[in-house]
């Protein structure tokens, strides 16, 4: 009997700790249920709630128009008063210089509307067209001020109780695509890759490190990191996905893919790759299967590089019925994507129940973007597939997409999800946990199961301790992912303690 006493004591302590945590979670859940029809109180609840990370974020689309005007105040850029497009023009009339033109308050307001969904109402132009046209109008500013935008992203995220952001970026400056265009298309993938490697695409990949060093130095300067006046964004972990521009010729896209795989295999801050630009574009629709086969071919050469893909960001208004049948399937089955962005048209895919079962079994997480889906595709409420993914057990997480263009931050995405679908707190909490578990960040997972019921033995029962035991400290030190998950759980404990009866 004496030998069993320590075990009994340990089990007793575990039960006390487990029951206390469960009670706190239940109390938070009861409070959320009590305010489910009160949007302002939901917003306060969500603002304070830990939100883990944002895994679907476009750098250039994440800056607000007002901030871009500040960034470009001394750039001597020209703005077209009819199209609102910013250009470099040495012959620009004085009244059309951006820093002069915005002194006209009416023009400044119109410019903000043109660069975002602010005050947008469908009419002669659809939300889809207005949204995607914004990037061409302010793109020059975004390109020249990436460091400032990263600071904006990091600080906004940290102020919303986020820990981590993956943001899409063109870290090679387009060099890979230009090399592909120079070499021309070879439909033999192996031969095409060999040509790219022989012509120095690996050296282009090496330039990514220099670029990230530069933009992060500017970000850190903007946030005053390392000083006594450091802003909250300094503590946020920021990582990058190299973006591939799908509305281009095959030789350019293949080269961008090779460049991205090469760079991500060498630069740890570049944690994966993604394909951007409208999925319903002429080339995107025509060559979609070809693009997926390119990725399928390249993945074995770079087994440690992650892939997430915009797939199913479509509706019947922007694609034929045939075009809605296979994009998510091919991203998952052919390209082997680790995650999917949007996935809005899943119910239009051939044999979609089987596809959803595959995604649930393989744990292919879907990055859900409620605001942009409503504004671009006019898909929201009961027409959105979020409840369908939850029904089939497909992991999901909320993300912002282009928060500067939509003008809806991550907090707003959670408010919309709760208000629209009456999500209970346990579901919401696991959606937040998904943002770290499915992040492309290295290291062992803190959790042993997909339902977040069982931690790794080294850290089990340690959350309530001021200092985790030695084995747990070792795990947290060796794994970036586990360390972020641990921090998230500690923040949940603090948050949920506010709702104890």
Secondary structure, 3 states (H helix, E strand, C coil): CHHHHHHHHHHHHHHHHHHHHHHHHHHHHHHHHHCCCCHHHHHHHHHHCCCEEEEEEECHHHCCHHHHHHHCCCCCCEECCCCCCEECCCCCCHHHEHHHHCCCHHHHHHHHHHCCCCCCCCCCCCHHHHHHHHHHHHHHHHHHCHHHHHHHHHHHHHHCCEEEEEEEECCCCCHHHHHHHHHCCCCCHHHHHHHHHHCCHHHHHHHHHHHHHHHHHHHHHHHCCCCCCCCHHHHCEEEEEEEEECCCCHHHHHHHHHHHHHHHCCCCCEEEEEEECCCCCHHHHHCHHHHHHHHHHHHHHHCCCEEEEEECCCCCCCCCCHHHCCHHHHHHHHCCCCEEEECCCHHHCCCHHHHHHHHHHHCCEEEECHHHHHHHHCCCHHHCCHHHHHHHCCCEEECCECHHHHCCCHHHHHHHHHHHHCCCHHHHHHHHHHHHHCCCCCCCCCECCCCCCCECCCCCCCCCCCCCCHHHHHHHHHCHHHHHHHHHHHHHHHHHHHHCC
